[in-house]
Structures are given as C-alpha cells and as structure tokens.
Amino acid sequence: MRKTITVAAAALSLACLTAPAQADATITEGKVSLSVKGSGLSVRHAGGWMDGHGTGVQARLYTVYQGSRTDLTRWRDATPRTFGMTQFSDVDWNLHGRRFRNGTWLCVQFNKADDEPCAKIHP
C-alpha cells in the first residue's frame, strides 16, 4: 500500500470536503483508492474510486479486525466521472462518526478491480 493522490483523488477529495478534518487518510493500491475522513477512532466519511469507467461498477466497504473480515456496507453503484482526460468511477458513504476498535482496518472493494486498499483506524 502506498499513500498517493492522483488527479481523480484530488478532485474527489475536494468534492467531499465539508470542513477541515484531522486524522484523514488517502490510500492508493493499483487502480483503486480509499479516502477516510475522521478523527481518532471515529470515521465520518469514507469514499473510494477506481481508475476507468465501466458498466455495472460497484463498491463496498469492509473491515478487518484481528484477522476477521466483516462487510460494513452492501454493494453500491459507483458513479462514472470524467475530468479532462481522466476517467474514474467513485462512491462514498456517510458513516456519521461511527467508532471502530483500535487497529481495525477499513477497506474498499470494487467488483471490477483486484486491488483493495485499506486504512488502519487508530487514535
């Protein structure tokens, strides 16, 4: 996993910002990225995007804690977007300050990509 911001990521981050946030993470793995906004063990918002368009692109969030995976959301349709020459599909969730156990990994999965980036939740 590596922390990078692509043009698509920057555009999505700007679209999702509502106030200055602390303890945020943007993780990119291959052609999939995850953005987490919150503070400490509370997550207000999570979003994901995948390079490229396609029909039937869907995503979901899941957590991994002490080796056990749990689906956090159901599959949600991603929205295709174009910024200049950049095409991507994105989706986001309002988690309303949901608290997670220290050390929980929050991950995004797209049905049209093999990469699944994760962010570790910690104080």
Secondary structure, 3 states (H helix, E strand, C coil): CECCCCHHHHHHHHHHCCCCCCCCEEEEECCEEEEEEEECCEEEEEEEEEECCCCCCEEEEEEEECCEEEECCCCEECEEEEECCEEEEEEEEEEEEEECCCCCEEEEEECCCCCCCEEECCC
